[in-house]
């Protein structure tokens, strides 16, 4: 992750904690059982099932450690205190592409919450970075692979 701090809503923070609890309380014991069952099947040197179960356990432990790190560095943002005079994390911003005149609304979120289908883009993405700090009416110039794109900030809400 690029930033030490990750900004999330309370809802996302709660989901991450639930996922961590599930991995520790459900997935970890299931992984241990799978290893025990495979161990009972004989010679461990030629036991592909045992190797597979050990590898799955290692991947699970890595995921748990990564999620624990994310939760430890998460900063919960109270949406009622967000300043809508400029684009910041968790604001919804309506922008118009100056070339195509197409208007879209995005919510700038932390990396873990980003989901383009839901209109949520990472504040660390090129568009997110380009919009941060802009005020209503300002033009954001964003470097894209095919050149500079210009977006006018139409509206900023929570």
KAWO-V985267 format. One record per helix or strand of 3 or more residues. SS is the DSSP state (H for helix, E for strand). FROM is the first residue (numbers start at 0). TO is the last residue. If there is no record, write none. Layout:
[[SS & FROM & TO] [SS & FROM & TO]]
This chain:
[[E & 5 & 7] [H & 9 & 38] [H & 43 & 45] [H & 47 & 72] [E & 73 & 75] [H & 78 & 80] [E & 91 & 96] [E & 102 & 108] [H & 110 & 112] [H & 115 & 117] [E & 119 & 121] [H & 125 & 130] [E & 138 & 143] [E & 146 & 156]]
